[in-house]
Amino acid sequence: RALLWLGPVYLAGYLGLSGSWVLLALALWLCWGLNRRGKRDRLAAAFALLEDEREAVCRGLAARHLPAWVHFPDVERVEWLNKVLVQAWPYFGTIMEKTFKEVLEPKIRAKSVHLKTCTFTKIHFGEKCPRINGIKAYTKEIDRRQVTLDLQICYIGDCEIHMDISKFNLGVKGVQLYGTLRVILEPLLTDAPFVGAVTLFFMQKPHLEINWAGMSNLLDVPGINVMSDSLIQDFIAARLVLPNRITVPLKKNMNIAHLRFPVPQGVIRVHLLEAENLVQKDNFLGAIRGKSDPYALLRIGTVQYRSKTVSRDLNPIWNETFEFVVHEVPGQDLEVDLYDEDPDKDDFMGSLLIGLVDVMNDRTVDEWFPLSKTTSGHLHLKLEWLSLVNDQEKLHEDKKGLSTALLIVYLDSAFNLPKNHFEYSNGECGAKKIKNNKYLKKMEREPSSFVLLTVGNKTQKSKTCNFSKDPTWGQAFTFFVHSAHSQSLHIEIKDKERDSALGTSVVCLSHLLKDPNMTLDQRFQLDHSSSDSFIKMKLVLRALNVEEPDPQRVKAGVNASKPGPVRVTEKAGNQQKFASPPQVSKVPPMSKDSAVLEALPKKDSGEDLDAKDSSAAPVPSETVSGLDEAESKQNPEHGPPSALPSGAAAVPTLPVLQEMRLAPSVTSLGSLPSSCFELSSSNLDIHNGTEMPLGEIQLTVRYASIRQSLVVLVNGCRNLVPSSNRGVDPYVRIYLLPDRRWTSRKKTSVKKKTLNPQYDEKFEFFESLENVKKRSLDIAVKNSRPFISQERKELGKVRIDLSQEDLIKGFAQW
């Protein structure tokens, strides 16, 4: 075997090739082996989790590996259904083996001459069956005549399928599949079978990993493996990922067209405005830090847009607008990823996940959002929810170049297509004399046709129907329309084997305006085709309308466009400075990390600000920054803190405890939720045995449910006890006990020579809520002293028992 491995080396030397070719081949072989070992290890780890889930959960695996029912209380565990699948899996495998042999194999052989020798030599679906890690049922957000279920599918299979093609053995030996499968039972009936049809689709592209066998192992070669995996995922997405659906009727004569292609629920218009304080990714010689070249990727489902790249700027301004069609709410989210553009590989700069349910309810959201999975950075987005209405008065032309309507095209079928572009009856083109007999045979075959649909500068392509004069596509397409009175839909049917068209048609969208429902469902005559050639389509036009938000509804999330808090002494851009009472350190410009201090609740918040409490214990500036001017207008009897009596400006002799209770969650953004606070004050008698009170630290703690993380915001400290005459350089260290590893430690920046430092820094611990409630926070304020100094390092500590706190609402206090 060793001599066999040395053969290529000897051959390279014999042919006079450079040694770099040998090194390149060796590197490719090593990478291929590494990929293969990695796949086997991941498959083995997944099998271990599948074998004993209880042990895996107890060992505290990473949160992303745990089933969904562990994290979300509304996701139910369905072990009974998994037991049914285990019992039925062998019978399903037998049915699939028969299907592969009798149905799939003949179809593959008919595809091409080179595939006529295709034979399945081994078909075994293994002992491991798919699991359902949790089911979430929707009841409030949907129609009463349907049932909507989200199934967390997990398939870690030991299936083995081998196929021989011309003496080449190809095969699969193990598959991993993870994804959320939505099942809609609709409509519900009053007679058997009680459900009219079942609709299946994946909300997002499922994660798929295939362990190849035989000659297919070449697909694990670096570079090729990424391409092959993406091609397979795209193939699945084209059939099973929104907006594509599979609908199976359960009752005879059930019309499932409106179930397969329902009207979208709305359109979201995303204004990508600007960002600030992005992370520096570019560096020179590994040491000198430079600026980055940021761009954004915006994605909903399978639709993705990329913004322009802003060169050498950590505070980029884009001012771009993107529009997405939203098919399922709840279920679909807006994902925003920021990257630094580089010649080799783009660097990740942070991400944002926005739930569309709250955007739909709020209608318009204009906010600064903190980026996750990064150390700093905020993104300014304006989101508008556009409803689809059947109102021609809304179809005005937008001077800003934005869409005013949505055209939905249901492409059904075509009839009597010509075999080739010479077979016209309504044209004057006669048949040519073709000498090439092979080409003549091709022209005698039925056409393999697809359709190109064009509105404006956007063209979409249908799937290809092979060898049929009466093809049936059964697909839906959506187009954004800027001017319904002047734009047209262009249809062109083409043969896959030739570039010439088999028929064309043009439909002016103004014809749709003549119908009260702005709908056309009919056959359209094809031009440049046979006289009896038609295409059947259903066209639906809907106007885009931004509805006024409900004034009674409390908006979820931070609204950056609101008037700033009271006591504003200076405004600059998006930052604000706040005046402080005498002898209290001034608060620096408010960063977006401190966005949790925004506004009071719309009611009952003023009850805690009675005159006695205000005069006895004034509100320090750190909390005043959370007051909203709107509150003072609604409750004039409770004036703003700036209107307190002059005697209230004195600093209290005892520390003040400020409790703030959070209002409903932010826009499911997975970011630090900004909410409304209630303010109360009470006196604490905390001393260290002397007349001098202890130092204090102000913290804001909340659990972000969407991102599965505990968010700790360190606002600042005051009245720290100095450890030396030369002053202290304080910083804050955080542990989530019992984890005291150095790698899990969180640490703020160091503030020089101050006893009242202001940090406004945010930290996150990615743990499940159940796990967080069993733990406690260990907070220590330390002095950044010289290495050999004898000064005292620790300035104070506090431990917070998280089991005693309401983390969903959150708390903020000294």
KAVENMO-V69119 format. One record per helix or strand. SS is the DSSP state (H for helix, E for strand). FROM is the first residue (numbers start at 1). TO is the last residue. If there is no record, write none. Layout:
SS	FROM	TO
SS	FROM	TO
This chain:
H	2	14
H	19	51
H	53	58
H	63	65
H	68	71
E	76	76
H	79	111
H	113	115
E	119	124
E	131	138
E	146	165
E	168	186
E	188	188
E	195	195
E	197	202
E	207	214
H	215	220
H	224	240
E	241	241
E	246	249
H	257	260
E	266	276
E	283	284
E	288	289
E	293	300
E	303	306
E	313	313
E	317	326
E	333	340
E	347	355
H	356	362
E	364	370
E	372	372
E	378	389
H	392	394
E	405	415
H	437	444
E	449	455
E	458	461
E	465	465
E	472	481
E	488	495
E	501	508
H	509	514
E	519	525
E	527	527
E	534	545
E	568	572
E	575	578
E	587	587
H	592	594
E	597	600
H	606	608
H	611	616
H	621	624
H	629	634
H	641	643
H	646	649
E	656	659
E	675	677
E	680	683
E	687	687
E	693	693
E	696	704
E	709	718
E	730	737
H	742	744
E	746	747
E	758	765
H	769	772
E	776	783
E	794	801
H	802	804
E	811	813
